[in-house]
Amino acid sequence: LDEARPTQRDCPLLEVKLTEADPEAFKMVLDFIYTDMIDPTRGCRDRHQSNEVVLLMMQVYMLAVQFYMKRLENLCINYLESVSINHKNVLVALKNASQLKLFVIKEFCLRFIIKDATYNQIVMSKEFETLDQPLMVEIIRRRQTPQLRSLQEDLRYC
């Protein structure tokens, strides 16, 4: 009976290359598969709103989309929207979301920035001065166009 079973050396080694994947993000995806949980701070709770954790969660989100892991996608979005992204790091998050073509996260960042409660503080910051011009223009136009804002809010509820 033991002879009928293939051994490890009988089976070819399967290698999957994920050239775009960040190793730490991929490890978090594996952790999620095995534990149904993720902890991007690795127990260091004061890192929730750090730029590194925000970027890491974006990379995990990209992998979740690539692997059709809807629950993990939603977990990443909820984490970013409710825990990680704030007025201090939203511009870094916006820049990364734009570069990584993460339109859901980019849209959240834009809506966060143009809120009455946060707009002036963010636009008057030193970080805003270093933002790429197309993103600056997008923020200012979005803020200056109330009908566009209300249309986007309407689309969100469709």
C-alpha positions in Angstrom: 0.0 0.0 0.0 2.8 2.4 0.8 4.3 1.8 -2.7 1.1 3.0 -4.4 1.4 6.5 -2.8 3.6 9.0 -4.5 6.4 10.4 -2.4 7.5 14.0 -2.4 10.4 13.3 -4.7 8.1 11.6 -7.2 6.0 14.8 -7.6 7.3 17.7 -9.5 7.9 20.9 -7.5 5.2 23.5 -8.2 6.5 27.0 -8.3 4.2 30.0 -8.6 5.8 33.3 -9.3 4.0 36.4 -8.1 6.4 39.1 -9.4 4.2 42.0 -8.3 3.4 40.7 -4.8 5.1 42.1 -1.7 6.3 39.1 0.4 4.9 40.6 3.6 1.5 41.1 2.0 1.5 37.6 0.6 2.4 36.2 4.1 -0.6 38.1 5.4 -2.8 36.5 2.7 -1.5 33.1 3.8 -2.1 33.9 7.4 -5.7 34.8 6.5 -6.2 31.6 4.6 -5.1 29.5 7.6 -6.5 31.6 10.5 -9.3 33.7 9.0 -7.7 36.8 10.6 -5.1 39.4 9.8 -3.0 41.7 12.0 -1.0 44.1 9.9 0.5 45.6 13.0 1.8 42.3 14.2 0.6 43.1 17.7 2.0 46.7 17.8 -1.4 48.5 17.9 0.1 52.0 17.8 1.1 51.3 14.1 -2.5 51.1 12.8 -2.3 54.5 11.2 1.3 54.3 10.0 2.1 54.8 6.3 3.7 51.4 6.2 0.6 49.6 7.5 -1.7 51.6 5.1 0.5 50.6 2.1 0.7 47.0 3.3 -3.0 46.8 3.6 -3.3 48.1 0.0 -1.0 45.4 -1.2 -3.0 42.8 0.7 -6.1 44.2 -1.0 -4.5 43.9 -4.4 -3.7 40.2 -3.7 -7.2 39.6 -2.4 -8.6 41.0 -5.7 -6.1 38.9 -7.8 -7.0 35.7 -5.9 -10.8 36.4 -5.9 -10.9 36.5 -2.1 -14.0 38.7 -1.6 -14.0 38.4 2.2 -10.4 39.5 2.5 -11.1 42.4 0.0 -13.9 43.7 2.2 -11.8 43.2 5.4 -9.0 45.3 3.8 -11.3 48.1 2.7 -13.1 48.2 6.1 -9.7 48.2 7.9 -8.4 51.1 5.8 -11.6 53.1 6.0 -12.3 52.7 9.7 -8.9 52.2 11.3 -6.0 53.3 9.2 -6.7 56.3 7.0 -6.9 59.6 8.8 -6.1 63.3 8.1 -2.4 62.7 8.8 -1.8 59.9 6.3 -4.7 60.3 3.8 -2.4 62.1 1.2 0.1 59.2 1.3 -2.8 56.8 1.0 -4.2 58.7 -1.9 -0.9 58.8 -3.7 -0.3 55.0 -3.2 -3.9 54.2 -4.2 -3.5 56.2 -7.4 -0.2 54.7 -8.3 -1.5 51.1 -7.6 -4.7 51.8 -9.5 -6.8 51.0 -6.4 -9.8 53.0 -7.4 -12.1 52.1 -4.5 -9.4 53.2 -2.0 -8.6 56.3 -4.0 -12.2 57.3 -4.1 -12.5 56.9 -0.3 -9.4 59.1 0.2 -10.8 61.8 -2.1 -14.1 61.8 -0.3 -12.3 62.0 3.0 -10.2 64.9 1.9 -13.0 67.1 0.6 -15.1 66.8 3.8 -15.7 70.1 5.4 -14.2 68.9 8.6 -10.9 67.9 7.1 -10.4 69.8 3.9 -8.6 73.0 5.2 -6.3 71.1 7.5 -5.2 68.7 4.7 -4.9 71.3 1.9 -2.8 73.6 4.2 -0.4 70.9 5.2 3.2 70.5 4.0 2.3 67.1 2.6 -0.2 68.6 0.2 2.5 70.9 -1.3 4.4 67.8 -2.3 1.5 66.0 -3.9 1.6 65.3 -7.6 -0.1 68.1 -9.6 -2.8 65.8 -11.2 -3.9 64.7 -7.7 -4.0 68.3 -6.4 -6.1 69.3 -9.4 -8.5 66.4 -8.8 -8.9 67.3 -5.1 -9.5 71.0 -5.8 -11.9 70.3 -8.7 -13.8 67.8 -6.6 -14.2 70.2 -3.8 -15.2 73.1 -6.1 -17.9 71.1 -7.9 -20.7 70.4 -5.5 -22.9 68.7 -8.1 -20.1 66.2 -8.9 -19.8 65.4 -5.1 -23.5 64.8 -4.8 -23.6 62.7 -8.0 -20.7 60.6 -6.6 -22.5 60.2 -3.3 -25.7 59.1 -5.2 -23.7 56.5 -7.2 -22.3 55.1 -4.0 -25.8 54.1 -2.9 -26.8 52.4 -6.2 
